[in-house]
Amino acid sequence: MSHVSATVPMLPGSDRAAITEGAKLGYFQSGGGYPVQVRPEHVEALKALGWADCNSAPAVTSRPNPALAAPNFRRLILPQLKVRMLPPPGGPFRTMNVEGRFYEVPEGQRFLDVPVEDERPLAFNGWFSLGPVGPTEVRPANPLRGYMFTDLTVGLVLIFDGQAWVDFLTGESF
């Protein structure tokens, strides 16, 4: 019985020389940034070419970022553009699960605001898109004429008339 040595996961280097030299050793970039299993005797040679060892801790920079070291540092969650969706009037697709996100319209509510990436899967299953929705800060700065946007900050449906955002019902500029 032959003994097989353990492999080490490594990410290929991004420059052409790193990829070419890795290929000479029999390692090929799989695409998509996935690790390649490398025999231990080749790890140091590939590290020298810019490949990253997935088992080792990332290198610490000599100058820490002072903003990250601040005691009151908090992650900011940026406002997100969403899409307002109207569910089908009935049937099995009124309740949906899209990549782990569960959608069901509560009793008394007619629509849901969902992430943009879930618009198409829901639409393919009978949901109707009422258009983009979000706070004023995610409203497009210079959209095409006729673009409609539900602005949650002002609580209105706005349309871009080619010059400015106007209230859908009154024509007042925003």
N, C-alpha and C positions, 0 to 999 in steps of 0.2 A: 504494500500500500504506500503510495507516495504522500509526502507531507506537503500540504498547501499552506503557504504563509499568509497571514492576515493582510488585508489591503487597507490603505489609508484613503479616505475621501479627500479630494483636492479639487479646487476650482481652477480651470485653465486660465492662463494669463490672457490679456486682451490683445497684445500686439502679435503681428504675424510671425516673428521669430519664435516666440514662446509656443505658439500653436504648431509651427513646423518642427521644432525640436522635440516637442511632446509627441508628435506623430512618429518621429524617428524611433522613439522608445516604445511605440505601440499604443499610445494613448490618443484618443480622438475626442475633440470637443463635441458633446452631444447636442449642443444648441440649447438656448433657453436658460443658460447659467446654472445648469445642474452639475453636481459634483461628479467627478470621474474617479473610479476606484483605481488606486495606484499601488504598485508593489513597494514595500518599505525601502528597498535599496535604491529606488529612483526618486524618493521624496526630496532629498537635498538638491539634486540636480535640477528638479523642476521648480523648487523654491527659488533657486538662483535665476531662473528664467521668468519669474514673476507669478508663478502659480501659487495659490493660497491653500494652506493646509487647514481643512475644516475642523480638525481636532484640536488645533492650538488656539489659544486666546488671541484676540486682535492686539496688534502692537499699540503701546501707549505712546502718545505724542509727548515730546519734551515740553511743549507749552500748552497747558490746559486752556480751554476756552473759558474766559472769565464769566461769560453770560450763563454757561451751564453750571458753574460753581456757585452762583449767587444763591443765598439762602431762600429767597422768595421765588425761585424759578418754578413756573408752572407751565404745563403743556397747554397750548391754546387749541381749541377746536374751532376751525374756521366754519363760517356759515356755508351751507351746502345747497346747491341748486337741486331741486326735486321736481317731480312731475305729479300733477294731480290726476288720479285715476278714478274712473267711475266703474264699479263692478257690474257684471251682467245682471239682468233682472232676477234670475233664478238659476237653479241647476248646480251641478257639482263644482263648477269653477268659481263660485262666489267666494270660496275659501281657498287660498293658494299658499304654497310653500315654494319660494324661489331661492335656491341655494342657501337654505337654512333660515331664511327670513320668512316669517309666517304672516300672511295678510288675510284679514277678515274685517269687514266693515261692521262696526258696532251698531246695535239697534239705535235708530233715530239719526244716524249719520249717513250721508249719501255718497261720500267719496273718501279716498285716502291719499295722502301725500307720500310718495315712495321715492327711493333713490333712482336716479336716471337710468342706471344699468338694469333696473327691473322693469322698465317700461315695456320693452319688446316681449319678454316672456309672458307678462300679464296680458298685453294686447293680443298675442297669439291665442290666448285662452278666453277671449271674449270681453276683456276689460276695455274701456274706452278712455283714451288719453285726452284730458282737458287742457293740456299744455303745461309749460314750466311754471314753477311756483317757488317762492323763497323771499328772504328779506331784501330790502333795497340794495344792500351791498353786493348781492350776486346778480342783480339785474344787468343784462348786457349793456355796455356803454354805447355801442353804435351798431344796433342790429339792422336788419333789412326792414323796409317799410311794411307795415302790417303785422309785424311780430307782436304776439300777445303774451303777456306775463302777468301772473297773479302775484302782486306785491303784498307780502304779509305784514310789512312794517306799516304801510298806509291802509291796508285792508281793502284794496281795490283791484279790479282787473284793469290793467293798463294796456294800451296799444301804442306802438311806435309809429308816428305819422310821417316819418322821414326827417323830422327836425327835432321832435321832443316826444316824451312819453305823455300820453293823454288818457284821462279817465274814459273807459269804455262807454259809460252811460251819459256823462255830462260834457265831455270834450275838454274839461279843465286840464291844463298842463301840470306836470309834476317833474 
